[in-house]
Amino acid sequence: MKKYFITLGLLTMILVLAACGQDTKSTKEPQQSSEQQQTEKANEETNSDGNQGNIASNSFFKLFDGKIDHIHGVGYVGNQNVPFFAAHDGLKVYENGKWYQTKKENNDYMGFNATEKGFYSSGHPGADSKLPNPIGIKSSTDNGQTLNNISLEGETDFHSMGVGYSNNLIFVLNPEKNSTMEAGKYYRSDDVGKTWKQVQAKGLNDKIMGLAVHPTDANMIAAAGEKGIYLSKDKGETFERIVDNLQSTAVFLSKDSLWYGGYNGTALLVKRSLTDGSEKNISLPKMEQDAVLYLAQNPQNEKELTFVSFNGNIYQTTDGANNWNLLVKEGQLQ
């Protein structure tokens, strides 16, 4: 059963990534009906109420009630106390029990990483975007309204990328040769993409499901692979496999802990101390033939965790995993 699940999971990921790799820029933006325009106007009026939250009062967002699928990352962007979800059709945000989406730059975001001031991402341009395809690496400090060019615009779409929440170190696995990098090699940038250094990544001989950079310690990088969990303490030059014999599915670094998801017949989530290596199993909601795919912790509230599963479910806890709320079931808002 384990082999079947993982094969199915990886195949699903390959199909999703392939679909998201299509040239979305050539697609024309659909025309809005008068009813849709009226709905958007009503949303703008609703969002003008600053008491509803930062996102609700931001004119760049509107209410969302559609389906969320092809999610490629989750994080607490700009330390705003709410989770952002990077989807193939733009950013989605969950705030105070309501869902919002960006009005423009609804790009196919890949390799998404939230940071203290905003986010970094790669991917492909959306129908309303003038960005080249692929978009390379972009950053934003205004929720995606403005996308700043970091590196390799028009050359590469990075699916595997980690960025430190506060230190902004960028660590990537380059999928294909470009003007700066060789294919299949690991690179890091210590100066926000101005220069890149190829790293040996010795010990990281595995198929990688996820990368994470420590929020403040730029030396520490973690990776989730088919054979286990890996940790580097020298900016990716060498990695030690600290968890063996586990099909790992997700990895996340907080200030004092390494969080990782995996599958061993059932889904699991583990919190590992970066000080002494002790581990604590985190209670998960009932999940059948599913596992944690993307995970984020609210930097303003360590008891709040949000994760996306392989099957397109989104769960959130605000009490340290004693209780989980199902926000999205197989793409459908709950």
Backbone torsions as a table, in degrees:
resi	resn	phi	psi	omega
1	MET	NA	-38.4	-179.5
2	LYS	-62.8	-45.6	-179.0
3	LYS	-62.4	-41.5	-179.9
4	TYR	-61.7	-44.8	-178.1
5	PHE	-62.0	-47.9	-176.2
6	ILE	-67.1	-41.8	177.9
7	THR	-60.6	-43.7	178.5
8	LEU	-64.1	-42.1	-179.3
9	GLY	-63.1	-45.5	-179.0
10	LEU	-67.8	-38.7	177.8
11	LEU	-63.3	-41.3	177.7
12	THR	-60.3	-43.7	179.5
13	MET	-62.6	-42.6	-179.5
14	ILE	-61.2	-44.3	179.8
15	LEU	-64.6	-40.7	179.6
16	VAL	-64.9	-46.0	-178.5
17	LEU	-65.9	-37.2	178.3
18	ALA	-64.3	-42.4	179.5
19	ALA	-64.1	-39.4	-179.3
20	CYS	-75.7	-10.7	179.5
21	GLY	-86.7	-2.0	-179.9
22	GLN	-71.1	158.0	-179.3
23	ASP	-74.8	97.9	-178.1
24	THR	-83.4	-14.9	-175.5
25	LYS	-68.1	-29.4	-176.7
26	SER	-76.6	-10.0	-179.4
27	THR	-80.2	132.8	-179.1
28	LYS	-76.9	143.3	177.7
29	GLU	-71.1	128.1	-178.0
30	PRO	-65.1	145.5	178.8
31	GLN	-77.3	140.5	179.6
32	GLN	-84.6	141.4	173.7
33	SER	-77.4	166.0	178.5
34	SER	-61.1	-33.2	179.4
35	GLU	-67.6	-41.0	178.2
36	GLN	-65.1	-39.4	179.4
37	GLN	-64.2	-38.4	177.9
38	GLN	-66.4	-39.4	178.5
39	THR	-63.2	-43.4	179.8
40	GLU	-64.5	-39.2	178.0
41	LYS	-62.2	-40.4	178.5
42	ALA	-64.4	-38.6	178.0
43	ASN	-63.2	-40.5	179.7
44	GLU	-63.2	-39.7	178.8
45	GLU	-65.4	-40.2	177.9
46	THR	-63.2	-41.0	-176.5
47	ASN	-70.8	-12.8	-178.8
48	SER	-74.6	-9.2	179.6
49	ASP	-83.3	101.7	-175.6
50	GLY	-64.7	-14.2	-179.0
51	ASN	-78.0	-10.7	-175.1
52	GLN	-83.7	-15.7	-179.6
53	GLY	136.1	165.6	-178.3
54	ASN	-61.8	-40.2	-177.9
55	ILE	-75.7	-44.3	-179.6
56	ALA	-59.8	-32.2	-177.4
57	SER	-92.7	1.3	-178.7
58	ASN	-91.8	122.8	-175.1
59	SER	-68.8	-9.8	178.9
60	PHE	-80.9	-9.8	-177.9
61	PHE	-114.4	155.3	173.1
62	LYS	-137.5	160.2	179.4
63	LEU	-62.8	147.3	-177.2
64	PHE	-128.6	135.1	178.1
65	ASP	-139.8	25.8	-179.0
66	GLY	-94.7	-153.7	-179.9
67	LYS	-103.5	138.5	177.4
68	ILE	-107.3	115.6	176.1
69	ASP	-141.4	173.8	-177.4
70	HIS	52.2	52.8	178.5
71	ILE	-81.9	134.4	-177.8
72	HIS	-125.0	29.6	175.7
73	GLY	155.0	154.6	176.0
74	VAL	-142.3	145.1	178.3
75	GLY	-174.4	163.2	-179.1
76	TYR	-94.8	87.9	-172.7
77	VAL	-67.3	131.1	173.5
78	GLY	61.2	22.8	178.1
79	ASN	56.1	38.6	-174.6
80	GLN	-93.4	3.6	171.8
81	ASN	76.1	12.8	177.6
82	VAL	-138.0	147.4	-179.5
83	PRO	-81.7	137.7	172.9
84	PHE	-105.7	143.4	179.3
85	PHE	-122.1	126.4	179.7
86	ALA	-91.0	114.8	-178.2
87	ALA	-116.2	175.4	-179.0
88	HIS	-72.9	-12.0	179.4
89	ASP	-125.0	37.8	173.9
90	GLY	107.1	-177.1	-177.7
91	LEU	-86.2	139.1	173.9
92	LYS	-120.9	144.4	-176.6
93	VAL	-133.9	139.1	178.0
94	TYR	-111.4	117.4	-177.9
95	GLU	-139.8	125.6	175.1
96	ASN	51.1	43.2	176.1
97	GLY	80.3	3.6	-179.9
98	LYS	-123.6	154.9	179.4
99	TRP	-107.3	142.7	179.2
100	TYR	-133.3	157.3	174.2
101	GLN	-137.0	157.7	177.8
102	THR	-74.2	148.9	-177.6
103	LYS	-83.2	-27.2	-178.5
104	LYS	-136.3	175.7	-178.0
105	GLU	49.9	49.0	178.2
106	ASN	-84.7	71.1	-173.9
107	ASN	-85.7	164.3	176.1
108	ASP	-85.9	91.1	-173.4
109	TYR	-83.3	129.3	177.6
110	MET	-126.3	158.4	178.6
111	GLY	56.8	37.0	-172.6
112	PHE	-73.2	132.7	177.1
113	ASN	-138.0	121.3	174.2
114	ALA	-76.4	146.3	176.2
115	THR	-132.9	174.3	-176.6
116	GLU	-60.4	-32.2	-177.5
117	LYS	-107.1	-6.4	-178.3
118	GLY	170.2	-122.6	177.1
119	PHE	-157.1	161.3	171.6
120	TYR	-120.0	145.9	178.5
121	SER	-160.1	162.1	170.0
122	SER	-120.3	-165.9	176.5
123	GLY	130.8	-149.4	-176.2
124	HIS	-132.9	150.8	-178.0
125	PRO	-69.8	148.1	175.3
126	GLY	-83.9	178.1	-176.4
127	ALA	-62.6	-29.3	-176.3
128	ASP	-97.1	7.0	-173.5
129	SER	-99.3	148.1	176.4
130	LYS	-100.9	7.7	-179.8
131	LEU	-69.9	150.7	174.8
132	PRO	-71.1	162.7	-179.3
133	ASN	-115.0	123.1	-2.8
134	PRO	-77.7	172.5	-173.1
135	ILE	-87.1	-3.7	-176.7
136	GLY	71.2	-137.9	175.9
137	ILE	-113.3	127.0	-179.7
138	LYS	-123.3	156.0	172.5
139	SER	-130.0	159.9	177.7
140	SER	-148.9	142.5	174.8
141	THR	-117.7	8.5	178.3
142	ASP	-131.1	42.6	174.3
143	ASN	65.9	20.5	176.9
144	GLY	99.0	-0.9	178.7
145	GLN	-67.7	-38.3	174.9
146	THR	-119.2	126.9	179.8
147	LEU	-112.4	114.8	-177.8
148	ASN	-89.1	134.8	-179.5
149	ASN	-75.1	122.5	177.3
150	ILE	-98.6	-49.5	-176.0
151	SER	-169.9	149.1	167.4
152	LEU	58.0	38.3	175.5
153	GLU	-62.7	133.4	179.8
154	GLY	77.9	4.6	-176.7
155	GLU	-116.8	-47.2	-169.3
156	THR	-139.1	144.1	171.3
157	ASP	-110.9	112.3	-177.9
158	PHE	-92.3	114.0	175.7
159	HIS	-85.0	-36.3	-178.3
160	SER	-104.8	103.8	-177.6
161	MET	-149.2	137.2	174.7
162	GLY	-124.0	140.8	178.8
163	VAL	-136.4	132.8	179.5
164	GLY	-67.6	134.8	-175.2
165	TYR	-59.3	-40.9	-179.0
166	SER	-110.9	-29.6	-175.8
167	ASN	-90.2	-17.0	176.1
168	ASN	62.5	20.0	170.8
169	LEU	-66.2	135.6	-178.8
170	ILE	-109.9	129.6	179.4
171	PHE	-129.4	124.1	-174.7
172	VAL	-133.5	154.9	165.8
173	LEU	-104.8	116.4	-176.0
174	ASN	-82.7	121.1	-174.2
175	PRO	-76.9	-29.6	-178.5
176	GLU	-152.2	156.6	-175.8
177	LYS	-60.6	137.0	174.4
178	ASN	-134.6	-168.7	-175.1
179	SER	-69.2	-13.1	-175.7
180	THR	-120.7	-29.8	-169.5
181	MET	-125.7	151.2	173.1
182	GLU	-85.7	153.1	-178.6
183	ALA	-69.5	140.6	174.9
184	GLY	74.1	13.5	-179.3
185	LYS	-110.0	157.8	178.6
186	TYR	-97.4	140.0	179.8
187	TYR	-136.9	154.0	174.0
188	ARG	-135.2	155.2	174.2
189	SER	-127.5	126.8	178.2
190	ASP	-96.5	-3.4	-175.3
191	ASP	-129.8	42.2	174.9
192	VAL	55.1	47.4	171.4
193	GLY	84.9	0.1	179.0
194	LYS	-68.7	-40.4	177.2
195	THR	-134.7	154.4	-179.7
196	TRP	-127.4	141.9	177.4
197	LYS	-121.1	126.0	174.9
198	GLN	-73.0	131.1	-179.7
199	VAL	-110.4	153.5	-176.0
200	GLN	-71.0	-34.7	-176.2
201	ALA	50.1	41.3	-179.2
202	LYS	-61.7	130.0	-178.7
203	GLY	97.1	-9.5	-178.2
204	LEU	-100.7	58.8	179.6
205	ASN	-97.5	80.9	-173.0
206	ASP	-159.8	163.0	171.6
207	LYS	-82.0	121.1	-170.3
208	ILE	-93.4	129.9	176.2
209	MET	-96.7	-25.6	-178.0
210	GLY	-165.6	152.7	177.4
211	LEU	-128.1	148.4	177.8
212	ALA	-147.1	139.4	175.7
213	VAL	-109.9	138.6	179.6
214	HIS	-59.0	142.0	-175.9
215	PRO	-61.1	-33.0	-178.0
216	THR	-122.0	-33.8	-178.8
217	ASP	-91.2	100.7	-175.6
218	ALA	-67.9	-12.1	178.6
219	ASN	-75.4	-21.3	-169.7
220	MET	-101.4	120.8	179.7
221	ILE	-133.5	136.2	-179.8
222	ALA	-118.7	153.9	179.0
223	ALA	-140.9	143.4	174.6
224	ALA	-106.7	127.5	-178.4
225	GLY	-132.5	177.0	-179.4
226	GLU	-65.2	-26.3	-175.7
227	LYS	-100.6	-7.7	180.0
228	GLY	153.6	-162.5	-179.5
229	ILE	-107.3	137.7	-176.4
230	TYR	-120.7	147.6	179.3
231	LEU	-138.1	132.2	175.0
232	SER	-112.9	141.1	177.0
233	LYS	-118.8	13.8	-179.8
234	ASP	-136.1	44.0	176.3
235	LYS	61.2	31.4	173.5
236	GLY	92.9	2.9	178.9
237	GLU	-69.2	-41.0	177.0
238	THR	-134.5	146.3	177.8
239	PHE	-126.3	141.2	173.5
240	GLU	-110.4	133.5	175.7
241	ARG	-81.8	108.9	-173.9
242	ILE	-95.8	-13.7	175.1
243	VAL	-131.6	120.6	-176.7
244	ASP	-101.7	161.6	170.1
245	ASN	53.1	44.9	177.8
246	LEU	-138.2	129.7	169.6
247	GLN	-76.9	94.1	-178.0
248	SER	-82.7	147.9	-173.2
249	THR	-124.0	-17.9	-176.9
250	ALA	-157.6	154.7	177.5
251	VAL	-149.3	143.2	-178.7
252	PHE	-151.2	138.6	178.9
253	LEU	-114.4	123.9	170.5
254	SER	-105.2	-174.8	-174.0
255	LYS	-57.7	-43.3	-175.1
256	ASP	-122.0	7.3	-174.6
257	SER	-141.6	153.2	170.2
258	LEU	-110.9	120.2	179.2
259	TRP	-102.9	134.2	176.4
260	TYR	-141.7	145.9	177.0
261	GLY	-108.0	155.0	179.9
262	GLY	-162.9	-178.7	179.6
263	TYR	-140.7	124.1	178.3
264	ASN	-133.9	41.0	-172.5
265	GLY	107.8	-30.7	171.1
266	THR	-140.3	161.2	178.9
267	ALA	-70.1	145.0	176.0
268	LEU	-140.2	154.0	175.4
269	LEU	-136.9	128.1	-174.8
270	VAL	-126.8	138.8	174.0
271	LYS	-107.4	118.6	-176.2
272	ARG	-113.8	128.9	179.8
273	SER	-69.1	132.7	176.1
274	LEU	-79.9	-9.6	-179.5
275	THR	-87.4	-52.4	-175.2
276	ASP	-122.8	1.0	177.3
277	GLY	78.3	4.3	178.3
278	SER	-68.4	149.6	-175.7
279	GLU	-123.7	149.2	176.9
280	LYS	-132.8	125.1	175.7
281	ASN	-75.1	129.0	-179.6
282	ILE	-95.5	130.1	179.3
283	SER	-65.1	133.9	179.2
284	LEU	-115.5	157.8	172.8
285	PRO	-67.3	166.8	179.1
286	LYS	-63.8	122.9	-178.0
287	MET	-135.0	118.2	179.2
288	GLU	-104.0	127.1	-178.5
289	GLN	48.1	50.6	-176.7
290	ASP	-151.0	165.3	179.4
291	ALA	-158.5	165.1	178.0
292	VAL	-71.1	128.0	-179.5
293	LEU	-107.3	-46.5	176.6
294	TYR	-132.9	139.7	-175.7
295	LEU	-137.9	142.9	175.1
296	ALA	-146.8	147.2	175.4
297	GLN	-112.5	138.0	178.0
298	ASN	-68.9	117.8	-178.6
299	PRO	-65.5	-16.8	178.4
300	GLN	-94.0	-10.8	-179.3
301	ASN	-151.9	99.7	-174.2
302	GLU	-66.0	-13.9	178.0
303	LYS	-83.8	-7.9	-179.8
304	GLU	-98.4	118.6	177.2
305	LEU	-125.6	143.1	176.3
306	THR	-131.4	134.2	176.3
307	PHE	-139.3	154.7	176.2
308	VAL	-111.3	136.7	-178.9
309	SER	-100.8	167.9	178.2
310	PHE	-58.6	-34.7	-176.1
311	ASN	-86.5	10.1	177.1
312	GLY	82.6	20.7	175.0
313	ASN	-93.0	146.4	176.5
314	ILE	-123.6	125.8	179.7
315	TYR	-121.3	150.8	176.4
316	GLN	-142.2	139.2	172.2
317	THR	-122.2	143.6	176.5
318	THR	-119.0	6.7	-178.4
319	ASP	-128.7	33.1	176.3
320	GLY	73.2	30.7	175.8
321	ALA	77.5	15.5	171.0
322	ASN	-71.6	-35.5	177.9
323	ASN	-137.7	142.4	178.6
324	TRP	-119.4	135.7	175.6
325	ASN	-102.5	130.1	177.1
326	LEU	-84.7	110.4	-178.1
327	LEU	-90.5	-34.8	-178.6
328	VAL	-140.8	132.1	178.1
329	LYS	-115.6	111.8	-179.8
330	GLU	48.6	44.5	177.1
331	GLY	90.7	-13.6	-177.1
332	GLN	-95.4	130.4	179.2
333	LEU	-65.0	140.7	-179.0
334	GLN	-104.2	NA	NA
